[in-house]
Every structure is written in structure tokens, then in C-alpha cells.
Amino acid sequence: MPIFTDSTPFPTFHELPPASSSISADASGGPKRDWFLLAQIKEDMTITKPTVIARDRSGTEFAVTFDDGDHRGMGLKFRKGHTLVVPRATRTDRDDGKKAIVRVPQGQGAGVRIVPGALEQVLELGEVLAGIEGAEAEGRGRRKCAACGEAEKEGQVLMRCTGCGAAAYCSKACQVRGWSEMGHKANCKVIRSIKEIWP
């Protein structure tokens, strides 16, 4: 799981390469790795051309425009507060003192995704998921119940959430408590979306 605060794969708006630059190779001459702009949707300004106002993790607000035309045909629903994920985003600088924007070129709109949660929530859950995956990969300790914190016992297998597969529980009571009282209901769809984009 990637770390969403790492500016190499997840640059802020001001760290994006300009659209006029050559971005096919990195400094070593090898192929450029993919990067993603993460930004929270503040407002859907669509009238004729799909346009949203978004804010990145540094607090910078900017417009994102889609040259593909109708965003509804792309399967995107711009909802205020959700997180926009734009792969290989570039910054388009404009003349006459106008603010720079992110333009999604014709044919690339289908790669844009929406995570149904606030940017802050996405950043926090990304850290949690990366920590879980890191611990499992390194074999550090046993998995813990997301509600009570009890570690897996020898021979016991915690029940994983069927929605996201990330949260695990030692009992049905803990699963109910985790869902309703501890916020997993709000996090489950966000985690599932994150895992679909970055499996």
C-alpha cells in the first residue's frame, strides 16, 4: 500500500510537472513511475465542460477540467467532500494572471477515480493500511481485533470484514461494535475504494 503523503507518487498541486514538460523519463533516464494527484472536491462547477474545484493536502485550491465532455458518461459523480484521484496529472499554467489548472486530456478521463471520503480520511486510512500490510509482510506479531484490540490466539483466525477485507474481528459482538460505534461503517467504502485503485 502506498504512503499517500509521499510526494514522489502523490505530489501536491504545486509539485505537479507542467503540462509543457517532457514527463516520459525520470532523472536517471528510466521510465517515469506513475503518480497521482489526490484532492478533495470542494465544488462541482460543471456547466458545459466538466469542472471541479478541488483542494490538495497542502491546502491549495485549483480547478480540474475534463476534456472528455460529459463526466456522467465516464461514471464519475463529483460529490463535495469526496477525494478525486487523477493519475499522471499535470499542471497547466495559464497566461494573463489566471490561476494554473489541472486539465484531464481527451481519452484520460476514464482513469480518474473518486474515493467516497474526505482527503484527510483517505490519508489517515492509507497510513493504517500500509502499517497493517507492513506488519503482515514482515510477520511482526499477530493480527489484532479492530474493536477490542485482542491479538489472534494460536489456531484462531480473526473474521475479516467482507466489505473491505482490512478490518478483522474476534467475535460477532466486536464486529457490530466496530461497525456502529467505532466508525468502520464510515471507513469501509473508503478502504474498499483505496484497495481497488492500489491493490
VENZIFEN-V370505 format. One record per residue. RES is the residue in three letters. PHI is phi as a letter, one per 40 degrees, with the letter a starting at -180 (NA if undefined). Layout:
BEGIN
res->RES phi->PHI
res->RES phi->PHI
END
This chain:
BEGIN
res->MET phi->NA
res->PRO phi->c
res->ILE phi->c
res->PHE phi->c
res->THR phi->c
res->ASP phi->c
res->SER phi->c
res->THR phi->c
res->PRO phi->c
res->PHE phi->b
res->PRO phi->c
res->THR phi->c
res->PHE phi->d
res->HIS phi->c
res->GLU phi->c
res->LEU phi->c
res->PRO phi->c
res->PRO phi->c
res->ALA phi->c
res->SER phi->c
res->SER phi->c
res->SER phi->c
res->ILE phi->b
res->SER phi->c
res->ALA phi->b
res->ASP phi->c
res->ALA phi->c
res->SER phi->c
res->GLY phi->g
res->GLY phi->c
res->PRO phi->c
res->LYS phi->c
res->ARG phi->c
res->ASP phi->c
res->TRP phi->b
res->PHE phi->b
res->LEU phi->c
res->LEU phi->b
res->ALA phi->a
res->GLN phi->c
res->ILE phi->c
res->LYS phi->c
res->GLU phi->a
res->ASP phi->c
res->MET phi->b
res->THR phi->c
res->ILE phi->b
res->THR phi->b
res->LYS phi->b
res->PRO phi->d
res->THR phi->a
res->VAL phi->b
res->ILE phi->c
res->ALA phi->b
res->ARG phi->b
res->ASP phi->c
res->ARG phi->c
res->SER phi->c
res->GLY phi->g
res->THR phi->c
res->GLU phi->b
res->PHE phi->a
res->ALA phi->c
res->VAL phi->b
res->THR phi->b
res->PHE phi->b
res->ASP phi->c
res->ASP phi->c
res->GLY phi->g
res->ASP phi->c
res->HIS phi->c
res->ARG phi->c
res->GLY phi->c
res->MET phi->c
res->GLY phi->g
res->LEU phi->c
res->LYS phi->b
res->PHE phi->c
res->ARG phi->b
res->LYS phi->d
res->GLY phi->g
res->HIS phi->c
res->THR phi->b
res->LEU phi->c
res->VAL phi->b
res->VAL phi->b
res->PRO phi->c
res->ARG phi->f
res->ALA phi->c
res->THR phi->b
res->ARG phi->c
res->THR phi->b
res->ASP phi->c
res->ARG phi->b
res->ASP phi->c
res->ASP phi->g
res->GLY phi->g
res->LYS phi->c
res->LYS phi->c
res->ALA phi->c
res->ILE phi->b
res->VAL phi->b
res->ARG phi->b
res->VAL phi->c
res->PRO phi->c
res->GLN phi->d
res->GLY phi->g
res->GLN phi->b
res->GLY phi->c
res->ALA phi->c
res->GLY phi->c
res->VAL phi->c
res->ARG phi->b
res->ILE phi->b
res->VAL phi->c
res->PRO phi->c
res->GLY phi->a
res->ALA phi->c
res->LEU phi->d
res->GLU phi->d
res->GLN phi->c
res->VAL phi->c
res->LEU phi->c
res->GLU phi->c
res->LEU phi->c
res->GLY phi->c
res->GLU phi->c
res->VAL phi->c
res->LEU phi->c
res->ALA phi->c
res->GLY phi->c
res->ILE phi->c
res->GLU phi->c
res->GLY phi->c
res->ALA phi->c
res->GLU phi->c
res->ALA phi->c
res->GLU phi->c
res->GLY phi->g
res->ARG phi->c
res->GLY phi->g
res->ARG phi->b
res->ARG phi->c
res->LYS phi->b
res->CYS phi->c
res->ALA phi->c
res->ALA phi->c
res->CYS phi->b
res->GLY phi->g
res->GLU phi->c
res->ALA phi->c
res->GLU phi->d
res->LYS phi->c
res->GLU phi->d
res->GLY phi->g
res->GLN phi->c
res->VAL phi->b
res->LEU phi->c
res->MET phi->c
res->ARG phi->c
res->CYS phi->c
res->THR phi->c
res->GLY phi->c
res->CYS phi->b
res->GLY phi->g
res->ALA phi->c
res->ALA phi->c
res->ALA phi->b
res->TYR phi->b
res->CYS phi->c
res->SER phi->a
res->LYS phi->c
res->ALA phi->c
res->CYS phi->c
res->GLN phi->c
res->VAL phi->c
res->ARG phi->c
res->GLY phi->c
res->TRP phi->c
res->SER phi->c
res->GLU phi->c
res->MET phi->b
res->GLY phi->g
res->HIS phi->c
res->LYS phi->d
res->ALA phi->c
res->ASN phi->c
res->CYS phi->d
res->LYS phi->c
res->VAL phi->c
res->ILE phi->c
res->ARG phi->c
res->SER phi->c
res->ILE phi->d
res->LYS phi->c
res->GLU phi->c
res->ILE phi->c
res->TRP phi->b
res->PRO phi->c
END
